[in-house]
Every structure is written in structure tokens, then in C-alpha cells.
Amino acid sequence: MKVAKSLLHKITNQTEIFNSTLDTYNDALSFIIQVIDKEFDNTGGLTTKSIVPEVEKLIHATKSNPQPKYKEFNERFYKFPSYFRRSVIASAFGKVKSFRSNYQNWEKEQKCALSEGKRFKKQPPRLQAEHKEFPIFYRENMFNRTSDTSAQIKVFHQNDWVWINIEFKGQDLYKRGVWEWKENNPKLIKRGKKFFLSISYENKVTLTKTPIREQKVCAVDLGLTNSAVCSIIDATGTVLGRTFIDQPKEKDRLQTLTNKLRKAQRASGRIHAPNF
């Protein structure tokens, strides 16, 4: 079985330069979502793997495909990296398929309610074209490590895709339990005004061959008064041990933030969502 763990590496020498990359990536995602939705009758039956070349024929101009149907993609996203383009297509396809499935379920629910003479007020799902996703930077094409705490990364800067040098905080892989694990491609994420490389580490583990009736499992229940409760249970459901996990520092931080929100709400008043 494969197991994975992600570690955050804070980027220390660049900040605002990444905003254009994230904006361009999500603008391309929005564009392709609308393309796939329009062409869904022709592409809906494809798999995630086969959808990529089909959509590329619709949006990307090449020598063998000089006049794509949606040629404005190349005009709006000049030199858009091929790895980003394929990633965006796969993501957009999943979002459109999910919307279509939800819409079909809504139609069935509406039809069932009306056939029984009931009023049906539930609003239909809408396709959300705008998203805030974080891109994966594929090695050699978009990302190259130069040391344990530095790398070259390809970003959108001053209307062009260029390589820049970045520095980031390292992690003690031995203490984090991922020593000698396979390091995957990093993802650029933003939290507040800070940027991080989120790098996942992958490993294979061999599951126990102990008969099921002799196995013991650790069940974790997230709580309200405690952060979590961990229980060791045998095959009959008997609890053999239990540990309560508390995080007073995190609770105090959460309470401080909620108090700030309450104070801001009292100052500004409640803002009710409009009815569409």
C-alpha cells in the first residue's frame, strides 16, 4: 500500500511575484471549464486521460492543428506551459463532470417531487467557472532543485514565463518520518500573504498478514472539548486503550481569532446575503 505525507516549505525570498502565476493559472482554468462545458456532448464520454488531447485540439495551435476552434486561448495565454495546460484540462474536466452529475440528480429530484404533486423550491446547481487552485510544478520542466533549500522555478512575470531563483525553509525529513521516501513534484500554495512549496513524500508499506480476528486498529474521533480521542479496538469492538489529545495552544489561538471576528462584526453589523 502507498502512503503519503506533505510538508510545507516556506519561500523566504519572493512574495508578490507569484500572484501573477496563480492568477494566470486560474484564468486558464476558468476558460477551459467553459470550453469543456460547451463541448460536453462530444467529450463527456471520455476519460480523464483521453480528454487532454481532445481539448488541446480545441484550444492549442500546432503545425498539424493551425486553426483550433477556440484559438483565443493561445492569444490570451501566450507561451502557457504545456504541463500547466494539461493539468488545467484534467481539473476542468472533473469540475464540469461533477456539475453535470449534480444537475442530473437535481432534475431527477425535481421530476420525482412534481410527479407526487409536491412543491419543489430547490435551486438547480450552477457551474462555477472561477476557482482558486494551486498549480503543481513538474520537475525539469517547471522546477529544478539547486540545493536542499533553493531551487529554480518557472513563473509568469512581466508578461512572460521565466525562470527565477527561490529560497525556502528546509524540513528535517528524518524527524518528519519521510527519510528515504520518494519526493514528488511540489505545489505552489498561498496562505495569507505568504507562499509555500507543498511537497508530498510517498512510500510503500506492507500491510500486516495477521488474521482479521487477531488484528487491532486505532480509531480516531475528532471532538469538541478535546481535539481528538484515539482508541485501540480489537476485532470484537472491545476498547483496549484510549488517549485524549488536547491542544491548548491551538484552542487559545482559535479563541483569540473568533473574539476578533466578533468584535469586527459588532463594529460593522451583519451583512445578509442577497437572494438571487
VMD Tcl script that draws the C-alpha trace (Angstrom):
set ca {
  {0.00 0.00 0.00}
  {1.19 3.52 -0.79}
  {1.33 6.12 1.97}
  {1.99 9.83 1.52}
  {2.78 12.84 3.66}
  {3.01 16.50 2.62}
  {5.41 19.03 4.11}
  {5.29 22.81 3.73}
  {8.44 24.73 2.84}
  {8.04 28.48 3.29}
  {9.51 30.53 0.44}
  {11.68 33.21 2.01}
  {12.99 35.42 -0.81}
  {9.93 36.01 -3.05}
  {6.36 37.16 -2.32}
  {4.32 39.23 -4.76}
  {5.99 37.75 -7.85}
  {3.87 34.58 -7.60}
  {0.48 36.30 -7.70}
  {0.55 36.68 -11.49}
  {1.30 32.97 -11.89}
  {-1.65 31.93 -9.73}
  {-3.98 34.41 -11.44}
  {-2.97 33.26 -14.92}
  {-3.31 29.59 -13.98}
  {-6.82 30.10 -12.60}
  {-7.86 32.28 -15.55}
  {-6.84 29.44 -17.86}
  {-8.81 27.01 -15.69}
  {-11.90 29.20 -15.96}
  {-11.51 29.43 -19.74}
  {-11.20 25.67 -20.21}
  {-14.10 24.92 -17.85}
  {-16.34 26.92 -20.17}
  {-14.91 25.22 -23.26}
  {-15.49 21.72 -21.88}
  {-19.00 22.65 -20.79}
  {-19.83 23.85 -24.30}
  {-18.31 20.73 -25.87}
  {-19.58 18.29 -23.25}
  {-21.83 16.42 -25.68}
  {-18.69 15.49 -27.63}
  {-16.31 14.97 -24.70}
  {-18.47 13.80 -21.79}
  {-17.89 10.12 -22.52}
  {-14.09 10.43 -22.44}
  {-11.82 9.51 -19.55}
  {-9.60 11.97 -17.72}
  {-6.61 10.57 -19.63}
  {-8.20 10.81 -23.07}
  {-9.80 14.24 -22.51}
  {-6.46 16.06 -22.55}
  {-5.50 15.55 -26.24}
  {-9.09 16.18 -27.33}
  {-9.33 19.53 -25.58}
  {-5.83 20.50 -26.70}
  {-7.04 20.13 -30.30}
  {-9.79 22.64 -29.49}
  {-7.61 25.30 -27.88}
  {-3.94 24.84 -28.80}
  {-2.49 25.71 -32.20}
  {0.26 23.49 -33.62}
  {1.68 22.77 -37.07}
  {-0.77 19.90 -37.50}
  {-3.57 21.89 -35.89}
  {-3.10 25.51 -37.06}
  {-6.71 26.64 -36.58}
  {-8.16 25.36 -33.28}
  {-11.81 26.11 -32.60}
  {-11.02 28.27 -29.57}
  {-7.88 29.96 -30.86}
  {-8.23 32.81 -28.35}
  {-6.69 30.55 -25.72}
  {-3.22 30.92 -27.29}
  {-3.79 34.64 -27.65}
  {-4.78 35.12 -24.01}
  {-2.30 32.64 -22.54}
  {0.78 33.10 -24.67}
  {3.53 30.51 -24.01}
  {1.36 28.86 -21.35}
  {3.44 25.85 -20.17}
  {2.26 22.53 -21.60}
  {2.32 20.82 -18.20}
  {0.09 23.53 -16.76}
  {-2.24 23.29 -19.76}
  {-2.71 19.54 -19.33}
  {-3.17 19.88 -15.58}
  {-5.80 22.58 -16.08}
  {-7.68 20.46 -18.63}
  {-7.84 17.46 -16.28}
  {-9.02 19.65 -13.39}
  {-11.62 21.45 -15.51}
  {-12.98 18.16 -16.84}
  {-13.53 16.87 -13.31}
  {-15.35 20.03 -12.27}
  {-17.65 20.00 -15.30}
  {-18.45 16.29 -14.88}
  {-19.27 16.88 -11.21}
  {-21.58 19.77 -12.11}
  {-23.34 17.75 -14.82}
  {-23.85 14.84 -12.44}
  {-25.26 17.13 -9.75}
  {-27.56 18.74 -12.29}
  {-28.90 15.37 -13.41}
  {-29.58 14.44 -9.79}
  {-31.40 17.75 -9.33}
  {-33.56 17.07 -12.40}
  {-34.46 13.60 -11.10}
  {-35.32 15.02 -7.69}
  {-37.47 17.71 -9.29}
  {-39.27 15.23 -11.53}
  {-39.96 12.90 -8.59}
  {-41.34 15.74 -6.45}
  {-43.59 17.10 -9.21}
  {-44.92 13.62 -10.04}
  {-46.03 13.33 -6.42}
  {-47.73 16.72 -6.55}
  {-45.19 18.35 -4.22}
  {-43.78 21.85 -4.50}
  {-40.13 21.91 -5.48}
  {-38.20 25.01 -4.45}
  {-34.67 23.68 -4.53}
  {-32.49 25.78 -6.84}
  {-30.55 23.99 -9.60}
  {-26.76 23.71 -9.24}
  {-24.71 26.20 -11.21}
  {-21.42 25.67 -12.95}
  {-18.75 27.57 -11.06}
  {-16.15 28.73 -13.53}
  {-13.94 30.74 -11.18}
  {-11.71 28.84 -8.78}
  {-8.63 29.36 -6.66}
  {-6.44 26.34 -7.34}
  {-2.73 25.93 -6.77}
  {-0.55 24.54 -9.59}
  {1.89 21.66 -9.44}
  {5.38 22.45 -10.75}
  {6.74 19.44 -12.61}
  {10.42 18.70 -12.25}
  {12.84 19.69 -15.02}
  {10.10 21.49 -16.94}
  {8.86 23.83 -14.20}
  {11.03 23.15 -11.15}
  {14.68 22.31 -10.54}
  {16.26 21.88 -7.13}
  {19.65 23.55 -6.74}
  {20.16 22.62 -3.08}
  {18.22 21.42 -0.03}
  {16.81 24.92 0.46}
  {16.90 26.51 -3.00}
  {15.52 25.88 -6.47}
  {14.72 27.36 -9.85}
  {11.04 27.71 -10.65}
  {9.26 28.84 -13.80}
  {6.70 31.61 -13.21}
  {4.72 34.21 -15.12}
  {6.49 37.53 -14.70}
  {6.26 40.73 -16.76}
  {4.08 39.03 -19.41}
  {6.45 36.12 -19.96}
  {7.26 32.73 -18.46}
  {10.72 32.96 -16.92}
  {12.95 31.02 -14.54}
  {13.67 32.60 -11.16}
  {15.69 31.50 -8.17}
  {13.87 30.88 -4.90}
  {14.94 30.01 -1.39}
  {12.79 28.14 1.09}
  {12.97 26.74 4.60}
  {14.09 23.17 4.85}
  {12.48 20.38 6.84}
  {14.10 17.68 8.95}
  {12.98 14.71 6.86}
  {14.25 12.25 9.43}
  {12.18 13.75 12.26}
  {9.16 14.03 9.98}
  {9.36 10.34 9.17}
  {9.90 10.65 5.42}
  {13.61 9.92 5.25}
  {14.37 7.99 2.04}
  {10.79 8.40 0.82}
  {10.14 9.37 -2.79}
  {9.83 13.14 -3.21}
  {7.05 14.18 -5.59}
  {6.53 17.34 -7.60}
  {5.93 20.46 -5.47}
  {2.77 22.51 -5.41}
  {2.87 26.29 -5.00}
  {0.32 27.40 -2.42}
  {-0.56 30.72 -0.82}
  {-1.65 31.32 2.75}
  {-2.45 34.90 3.53}
  {0.42 36.85 2.00}
  {2.94 34.03 2.30}
  {3.86 31.41 -0.29}
  {4.94 27.83 0.30}
  {6.11 24.81 -1.61}
  {3.94 21.89 -0.59}
  {5.96 18.77 -1.32}
  {4.45 15.33 -0.88}
  {6.58 12.31 0.02}
  {5.50 8.81 -0.93}
  {6.41 5.36 0.29}
  {5.20 1.77 0.06}
  {4.32 -0.19 3.19}
  {3.48 -3.85 3.57}
  {0.21 -4.49 5.33}
  {0.12 -6.98 8.16}
  {-0.82 -10.55 7.34}
  {-2.29 -11.10 10.81}
  {-5.76 -12.71 10.63}
  {-8.56 -10.16 10.93}
  {-9.83 -11.56 14.24}
  {-6.40 -11.05 15.75}
  {-5.89 -7.52 14.41}
  {-6.17 -4.32 16.41}
  {-6.95 -0.92 14.95}
  {-6.56 2.66 16.11}
  {-9.80 4.64 15.71}
  {-9.64 8.44 15.84}
  {-12.67 10.55 16.73}
  {-12.47 14.33 16.38}
  {-14.07 16.00 19.37}
  {-15.35 19.34 20.65}
  {-13.91 19.57 24.16}
  {-10.80 17.65 23.05}
  {-9.02 17.83 19.72}
  {-9.31 14.06 19.23}
  {-9.75 10.76 21.01}
  {-7.66 7.77 19.91}
  {-8.89 4.30 20.82}
  {-7.29 0.91 20.27}
  {-10.01 -1.59 19.37}
  {-9.90 -5.30 18.69}
  {-11.99 -7.28 16.19}
  {-14.90 -7.65 18.66}
  {-15.14 -3.90 19.23}
  {-13.61 -4.01 22.71}
  {-11.67 -0.86 23.59}
  {-8.21 -1.89 24.79}
  {-6.83 1.59 25.33}
  {-7.81 5.22 24.92}
  {-5.91 8.51 24.73}
  {-7.32 12.04 24.74}
  {-5.41 14.59 22.67}
  {-5.70 18.22 23.72}
  {-4.11 21.29 22.08}
  {-4.45 24.23 24.50}
  {-2.19 26.48 22.42}
  {-4.30 25.99 19.28}
  {-7.54 26.46 21.24}
  {-6.27 29.73 22.68}
  {-5.28 30.92 19.20}
  {-8.71 29.94 17.81}
  {-10.48 31.75 20.65}
  {-8.40 34.88 20.04}
  {-9.30 34.87 16.34}
  {-13.03 34.29 16.97}
  {-13.07 37.13 19.50}
  {-11.54 39.43 16.88}
  {-14.24 38.38 14.39}
  {-17.00 39.04 16.94}
  {-15.53 42.48 17.64}
  {-15.36 43.31 13.93}
  {-18.93 42.07 13.44}
  {-20.24 44.30 16.24}
  {-18.49 47.28 14.64}
  {-19.69 46.67 11.07}
  {-23.02 44.92 11.69}
  {-24.37 41.88 9.90}
  {-24.33 41.72 6.12}
  {-27.06 39.49 4.76}
  {-26.51 37.52 1.57}
  {-28.67 38.69 -1.34}
  {-31.44 36.48 -2.68}
  {-30.90 35.59 -6.33}
}
mol new
graphics top color blue
foreach p $ca { graphics top sphere $p radius 0.5 }
foreach p [lrange $ca 0 end-1] q [lrange $ca 1 end] { graphics top cylinder $p $q radius 0.2 }
display resetview
